[in-house]
Structure formats: C-alpha cells, structure tokens
Amino acid sequence: MKECRRAREEGRPLGLSVACYVELTGVGPFEAATVRADAAGRITVFTGVPSQGQGLETTLAQVAAGELGVTPQDVSVIGGDTLGIAQGIGTFASRAAVVGGSAVALAARELRAKAVRLAAQALGVAEDEIQQHGTLFAERARPDRQVELGRLASTAALASSASGVAPGLEATHFFQPPDIAYSSGAHVALVEVDREAARVRLLGYWVSHDSGRLINPTIVEGQIHGAVALGIGGALLEEIRYDAAGQPLNATFMEYALPRSDDVPPVVIDHLETPSPLNPLGVKGVGESGALPVAAVVASAVEDALTGAGIRVERMPLTDAELRRLLWR
C-alpha cells in the first residue's frame, strides 16, 4: 500500500485490492462409479462425470490407484459411457472430484476388499495374512505364494455363494453427498491505470485458496490459472454488445476481445488444505474459484489507483471505452 501511495504521489496511478469469496461445490443428488478388474489384470473405472479438459482422468486414476494399492498407470478411466455405467449426473458446479471422486474411491475400496477375500481363499489363509504388492497378492509369511489380480478376476467370474462374493471382480458405488462442500479463498490484484491510453494493466495477482485435500496440486493450480485468465477476460475485455435492433455487434473474434498472454500477469497461489468432513476424500471443488472474485478485485484496485478522482466502477467489463468514459466524464 505504501508503494501504491508513493507511486500515486509521483503521478503513476497504482492500486491494490483484495476480494474474498465462497464457492458452492460438490452438489448432489449423487454420482456413480464402477471399478472393474478383468482377466488380463487391467483396471477400468467407469464414471458418470466425463472430463471437460480439466485433467479429470488423471485425478480419478490417482484416486482409484490410491485405494487399490496400484499405480495410476494401471488404471484406465472412461467417463460418460452408458455401456459402462447407466446412471450418472455429470460434470458441472465444481462437483466432479468431490462427488464423482468419492464414488470412485468407495467403489475401489469395495473392489480391493473383494480381491483380498478371493486371494485369501485361493492361498488358503486368513484375509489379514494377505499382503499386496501392486497387482500381486501374497501370503505375508510366505511371499513366494502369490496370486495375480487377473487370476482373481477369472476366479471371481465363476464365484459361487460359497465364495462369499458376487460374481465378477467389480464394484459399483453411488455416492450421495450429505451437504454442499464450500471452498473459499481470497484474491489480491495490483493494477496500473494508464490515464492517457485509458487502459488497465495488471501488474501482479495473488490467490489464497482452500479446496480441501489436494489430489493433484498441479491440476488444481492449472484450473486456478485458467480460471483467473477467464476472469480477467470478463473483467476487462469480454463485452457482448448489440445495436438498437438487437443485432450483435461483436459476433466474431475480430471484434470480441479475449485475454492474451500479456494481459495475464504471473499468478502466485497459496494453497490451504482444510479437509472437508462431507466426503471420504476430504476434497472441495476448485473449478470456478479462480474466476469468481476477479471482476470485484480488479474494479476495487482501479478505484484505489484513482483515489481522489471520485471514480466509482459500477459496471463490468471495464473496457478501454468504459474506462475512458469514467476518466473523461
């Protein structure tokens, strides 16, 4: 703040602002997942939450692998295929990892428990004597006595009531969240206003975000970075305009401005991890958190930069034309 005041005294309008937000995530009513192992030892996850490009296949593979004791490379994820799973709600409202991931986790736990039971029967030992090494299940006291996951799947295909398991080495779970998992955070923006060019330039951007447990921090950061860029577009550039007859005036990207790389400053992210008690993974949604407070924090930072000018930003986006109107009215 001292630097901003000093810059303004020198005739350089710098402004700093903070905006806080709460995001509604992980809405129901439910999500479904089926986890299946076949005779070749392949593990497939069928989910009702197809990816929208946010790396969801990687995230769900990590969830399943963590519960099954294998590596993500051992898991294939198929989303939105009704031949694999008939019921599902879909990907929206920052719910895919929260609700879909929880369904995958619980289905994977059921499958692993089934595999351990079948391995114990195959090796003639108690279930607590089974030790898992990836896709191999061995007797703890005699590690040379082992059985592969693929063989267990073949055995399960012919499972009888005496086995104590249903036929097939697979499990389906429908997870119904008991409530909404709220994520939250704060954004800070540093801006400079060029009065002559009537332009706002973002010099720095900081995000502190709590999305519960981070399954894949790199994917979370990517979602926040992308959403901040989206928010910057909505705050400064992306305006849909019509003429008096209701015809769009910027129907192509020649007239509709999108943020470029030089419009997006470096984004510094601080992760807070407060596990949610509302799902087995302790996660909260993150998909929209990067975009939610951007317009508010930019508007406030511009007002701070123009302190003393009596300017109030009351509509967004704050395009060059809108800023010019505010400066020269």
C-alpha positions as CSV (number, residue, x, y, z in Angstrom):
1,M,0.0,0.0,0.0
2,K,2.9,2.4,0.8
3,E,4.3,1.7,-2.7
4,C,1.0,2.5,-4.3
5,R,0.6,5.7,-2.4
6,R,4.1,6.7,-3.3
7,A,3.5,5.9,-7.0
8,R,0.3,7.9,-7.0
9,E,2.1,10.9,-5.5
10,E,4.6,10.6,-8.4
11,G,1.7,10.6,-10.9
12,R,1.6,6.9,-11.5
13,P,-1.8,5.5,-10.7
14,L,-1.2,2.2,-8.9
15,G,-3.9,0.4,-7.0
16,L,-4.1,-2.7,-4.7
17,S,-7.2,-4.6,-3.7
18,V,-8.4,-7.8,-2.1
19,A,-11.6,-9.7,-2.7
20,C,-12.8,-12.8,-0.8
21,Y,-15.2,-15.4,-2.0
22,V,-17.0,-18.6,-1.1
23,E,-17.7,-21.2,-3.7
24,L,-20.6,-23.7,-3.7
25,T,-19.2,-27.1,-4.8
26,G,-19.9,-30.8,-4.8
27,V,-23.7,-30.7,-5.3
28,G,-25.8,-33.8,-5.5
29,P,-28.0,-35.6,-5.8
30,F,-25.5,-38.4,-6.4
31,E,-22.7,-39.7,-8.6
32,A,-21.9,-43.2,-9.7
33,A,-18.8,-45.2,-10.4
34,T,-17.9,-48.7,-11.3
35,V,-14.4,-50.1,-10.8
36,R,-13.7,-53.3,-12.7
37,A,-10.7,-55.7,-12.9
38,D,-10.5,-58.1,-15.9
39,A,-8.8,-61.4,-16.5
40,A,-5.8,-59.6,-18.0
41,G,-5.3,-57.6,-14.8
42,R,-6.5,-54.4,-16.3
43,I,-8.4,-52.0,-14.0
44,T,-11.1,-49.8,-15.6
45,V,-13.1,-47.0,-13.9
46,F,-16.4,-46.1,-15.4
47,T,-17.7,-42.7,-14.1
48,G,-20.7,-40.5,-14.6
49,V,-18.5,-37.4,-14.7
50,P,-16.9,-37.1,-18.1
51,S,-13.9,-34.8,-18.3
52,Q,-14.2,-31.2,-19.7
53,G,-10.5,-30.9,-20.2
54,Q,-9.5,-30.3,-16.6
55,G,-7.4,-33.5,-16.3
56,L,-10.2,-35.4,-14.6
57,E,-9.0,-38.8,-16.0
58,T,-5.7,-38.3,-14.2
59,T,-7.3,-37.3,-11.0
60,L,-9.8,-40.2,-10.9
61,A,-7.0,-42.6,-11.8
62,Q,-5.0,-41.4,-8.9
63,V,-8.0,-41.8,-6.6
64,A,-8.6,-45.3,-7.7
65,A,-5.0,-46.3,-7.7
66,G,-4.6,-45.0,-4.1
67,E,-7.4,-47.1,-2.9
68,L,-6.4,-50.2,-4.8
69,G,-2.8,-50.1,-3.9
70,V,-1.6,-49.9,-7.6
71,T,-0.2,-47.1,-9.8
72,P,-2.3,-44.7,-11.8
73,Q,-0.7,-46.2,-14.9
74,D,-2.6,-49.4,-14.1
75,V,-6.0,-47.6,-14.2
76,S,-8.0,-46.5,-17.3
77,V,-10.8,-44.1,-16.8
78,I,-13.9,-43.9,-19.0
79,G,-16.4,-41.2,-18.4
80,G,-20.0,-40.8,-19.7
81,D,-20.3,-44.2,-21.3
82,T,-23.7,-45.7,-20.5
83,L,-22.4,-49.2,-21.5
84,G,-20.1,-49.0,-18.6
85,I,-22.4,-47.3,-16.1
86,A,-26.0,-46.5,-16.7
87,Q,-26.6,-43.8,-14.1
88,G,-24.8,-40.6,-13.6
89,I,-25.4,-36.8,-13.2
90,G,-22.5,-35.2,-14.9
91,T,-19.7,-32.6,-14.7
92,F,-20.8,-29.1,-13.6
93,A,-20.8,-26.9,-10.4
94,S,-17.3,-28.0,-9.4
95,R,-18.6,-31.4,-8.4
96,A,-16.5,-33.9,-10.4
97,A,-13.7,-34.6,-8.0
98,V,-15.9,-34.1,-4.9
99,V,-18.9,-36.3,-5.8
100,G,-17.5,-38.4,-8.7
101,G,-14.1,-38.9,-7.0
102,S,-15.8,-40.0,-3.8
103,A,-17.9,-42.6,-5.7
104,V,-14.7,-43.9,-7.4
105,A,-12.9,-44.1,-4.0
106,L,-15.7,-46.1,-2.3
107,A,-16.1,-48.4,-5.3
108,A,-12.4,-49.1,-5.4
109,R,-12.3,-49.9,-1.7
110,E,-15.1,-52.4,-2.2
111,L,-13.2,-54.0,-5.1
112,R,-10.0,-54.2,-3.1
113,A,-11.8,-55.9,-0.2
114,K,-13.2,-58.4,-2.6
115,A,-9.8,-59.1,-4.2
116,V,-8.3,-59.7,-0.7
117,R,-11.1,-62.1,0.2
118,L,-10.6,-64.0,-3.0
119,A,-6.8,-64.1,-2.6
120,A,-7.1,-65.4,0.9
121,Q,-9.4,-68.2,-0.3
122,A,-7.0,-69.0,-3.2
123,L,-4.0,-69.2,-0.9
124,G,-5.8,-70.9,2.0
125,V,-5.0,-68.2,4.6
126,A,-6.9,-65.6,6.6
127,E,-7.6,-62.2,5.0
128,D,-5.3,-60.4,7.4
129,E,-2.5,-62.7,6.2
130,I,-2.6,-61.2,2.7
131,Q,-0.1,-58.6,1.7
132,Q,-0.5,-56.7,-1.5
133,H,2.3,-55.7,-3.9
134,G,0.7,-53.7,-6.7
135,T,-1.4,-56.2,-8.7
136,L,0.1,-59.2,-6.8
137,F,-1.5,-60.6,-3.6
138,A,0.8,-62.7,-1.5
139,E,0.8,-64.6,1.8
140,R,2.5,-62.4,4.4
141,A,4.6,-65.3,5.9
142,R,5.5,-66.8,2.6
143,P,5.8,-64.1,-0.1
144,D,6.6,-66.6,-2.8
145,R,3.0,-67.8,-2.5
146,Q,1.1,-65.2,-4.5
147,V,-1.7,-64.7,-6.9
148,E,-2.2,-62.1,-9.6
149,L,-5.1,-59.7,-9.9
150,G,-6.0,-61.1,-13.3
151,R,-6.3,-64.6,-11.9
152,L,-8.5,-63.3,-9.1
153,A,-10.8,-61.7,-11.8
154,S,-11.0,-65.0,-13.6
155,T,-11.9,-66.8,-10.3
156,A,-14.5,-64.1,-9.5
157,A,-16.2,-64.7,-12.9
158,L,-17.2,-68.1,-11.6
159,A,-17.7,-67.2,-8.0
160,S,-20.3,-69.1,-6.1
161,S,-22.2,-68.4,-3.0
162,A,-19.6,-70.3,-1.1
163,S,-17.0,-67.7,-2.0
164,G,-19.0,-65.0,-0.1
165,V,-18.7,-62.6,-3.0
166,A,-20.9,-61.7,-6.0
167,P,-19.7,-62.9,-9.4
168,G,-17.2,-60.7,-11.2
169,L,-14.3,-58.6,-9.8
170,E,-16.0,-55.3,-9.8
171,A,-17.8,-52.9,-7.6
172,T,-20.3,-50.1,-8.1
173,H,-21.0,-47.3,-5.7
174,F,-23.5,-44.4,-5.7
175,F,-22.2,-41.5,-3.5
176,Q,-24.7,-39.1,-2.2
177,P,-23.1,-36.0,-0.5
178,P,-24.8,-35.1,2.7
179,D,-24.4,-31.4,2.1
180,I,-22.6,-28.9,-0.1
181,A,-18.8,-28.7,0.3
182,Y,-17.9,-25.0,0.3
183,S,-14.4,-23.9,-0.8
184,S,-13.2,-20.4,-0.2
185,G,-10.3,-18.0,-0.6
186,A,-9.1,-14.5,-1.4
187,H,-7.6,-12.8,-4.5
188,V,-5.3,-9.8,-4.4
189,A,-4.6,-7.7,-7.5
190,L,-2.1,-4.9,-8.2
191,V,-3.1,-2.7,-11.2
192,E,-1.8,0.3,-13.0
193,V,-4.1,2.7,-14.8
194,D,-2.8,4.5,-17.9
195,R,-4.9,7.7,-18.0
196,E,-3.8,8.8,-21.5
197,A,-4.4,5.4,-23.1
198,A,-7.4,4.7,-20.9
199,R,-6.2,1.2,-20.1
200,V,-5.8,-1.0,-17.1
201,R,-2.7,-3.2,-16.7
202,L,-2.5,-6.0,-14.2
203,L,1.0,-6.0,-12.6
204,G,0.5,-8.8,-10.1
205,Y,-2.0,-11.3,-8.9
206,W,-2.1,-13.5,-5.8
207,V,-4.5,-16.2,-4.8
208,S,-5.0,-17.9,-1.5
209,H,-7.4,-20.8,-1.9
210,D,-8.8,-23.6,0.3
211,S,-10.1,-26.6,-1.8
212,G,-9.6,-29.2,0.9
213,R,-7.2,-32.0,0.3
214,L,-5.3,-31.6,-3.0
215,I,-5.4,-34.8,-5.0
216,N,-3.2,-33.4,-7.7
217,P,-1.7,-30.0,-6.9
218,T,-0.5,-29.4,-10.5
219,I,-4.1,-29.9,-11.9
220,V,-5.5,-27.6,-9.2
221,E,-3.0,-24.9,-10.0
222,G,-3.8,-25.3,-13.7
223,Q,-7.5,-24.9,-13.0
224,I,-6.9,-21.8,-10.9
225,H,-4.6,-20.2,-13.5
226,G,-7.0,-20.8,-16.3
227,A,-10.0,-19.5,-14.3
228,V,-8.1,-16.4,-13.4
229,A,-7.4,-15.8,-17.1
230,L,-11.1,-16.3,-17.8
231,G,-12.0,-13.8,-15.0
232,I,-9.6,-11.2,-16.4
233,G,-11.3,-11.5,-19.8
234,G,-14.7,-10.9,-18.1
235,A,-13.3,-8.1,-16.0
236,L,-11.6,-6.1,-18.7
237,L,-12.3,-7.3,-22.2
238,E,-15.3,-9.6,-23.0
239,E,-18.4,-7.5,-23.6
240,I,-21.3,-8.6,-25.7
241,R,-22.8,-5.5,-27.5
242,Y,-25.9,-5.1,-29.5
243,D,-27.3,-2.4,-31.7
244,A,-30.7,-0.8,-31.3
245,A,-32.4,-3.6,-33.3
246,G,-30.9,-6.3,-31.1
247,Q,-28.2,-7.4,-33.6
248,P,-24.9,-8.4,-32.1
249,L,-22.0,-6.0,-32.9
250,N,-19.2,-8.3,-32.0
251,A,-20.1,-11.8,-33.3
252,T,-16.6,-12.8,-34.3
253,F,-13.2,-12.8,-32.5
254,M,-12.3,-9.9,-34.7
255,E,-14.5,-7.7,-32.6
256,Y,-14.8,-9.7,-29.4
257,A,-11.6,-9.4,-27.4
258,L,-10.1,-12.3,-25.4
259,P,-7.2,-12.1,-22.9
260,R,-3.8,-12.7,-24.5
261,S,-0.7,-13.9,-22.7
262,D,0.4,-10.3,-22.0
263,D,-2.9,-9.5,-20.4
264,V,-2.4,-12.2,-17.7
265,P,0.2,-11.4,-15.0
266,P,2.1,-14.1,-13.1
267,V,-0.3,-15.7,-10.7
268,V,1.1,-16.7,-7.3
269,I,-1.0,-19.3,-5.5
270,D,-1.0,-20.2,-1.8
271,H,-2.8,-23.5,-1.1
272,L,-4.7,-24.0,2.1
273,E,-5.8,-27.6,2.9
274,T,-8.8,-27.9,5.3
275,P,-10.2,-31.4,4.6
276,S,-14.0,-31.5,4.2
277,P,-15.8,-33.8,6.6
278,L,-18.6,-34.3,4.0
279,N,-16.8,-36.9,1.7
280,P,-14.3,-39.7,2.1
281,L,-11.6,-37.8,0.2
282,G,-11.8,-34.6,2.2
283,V,-11.9,-32.6,-1.0
284,K,-13.8,-29.4,-2.1
285,G,-14.3,-28.1,-5.6
286,V,-12.0,-25.8,-7.4
287,G,-13.2,-25.4,-10.9
288,E,-14.7,-21.9,-10.7
289,S,-12.8,-20.5,-7.8
290,G,-10.2,-18.7,-10.0
291,A,-12.9,-16.7,-11.8
292,L,-15.3,-15.8,-9.1
293,P,-13.8,-12.7,-7.5
294,V,-11.7,-11.3,-10.4
295,A,-14.1,-8.6,-11.6
296,A,-14.6,-7.4,-8.0
297,V,-10.9,-7.3,-7.1
298,V,-10.0,-5.5,-10.4
299,A,-12.7,-2.9,-10.0
300,S,-11.6,-2.2,-6.4
301,A,-8.0,-2.0,-7.4
302,V,-8.8,0.5,-10.2
303,E,-10.8,2.6,-7.7
304,D,-7.8,2.5,-5.4
305,A,-5.5,3.6,-8.2
306,L,-7.7,6.5,-9.0
307,T,-8.2,7.6,-5.3
308,G,-9.1,11.2,-5.1
309,A,-10.7,11.3,-8.6
310,G,-14.1,10.4,-7.3
311,I,-14.5,7.5,-9.6
312,R,-16.7,4.5,-8.8
313,V,-16.6,1.4,-11.0
314,E,-20.2,0.2,-11.1
315,R,-20.3,-1.9,-14.3
316,M,-18.1,-4.5,-15.8
317,P,-16.3,-5.3,-18.0
318,L,-14.1,-2.3,-17.5
319,T,-13.1,-2.0,-21.2
320,D,-11.0,0.8,-22.5
321,A,-14.1,2.6,-23.7
322,E,-15.8,2.3,-20.3
323,L,-12.6,3.5,-18.5
324,R,-12.3,6.4,-20.9
325,R,-15.9,7.4,-20.1
326,L,-15.2,7.3,-16.4
327,L,-12.0,9.3,-16.7
328,W,-13.3,12.0,-19.1
329,R,-16.8,12.4,-18.0
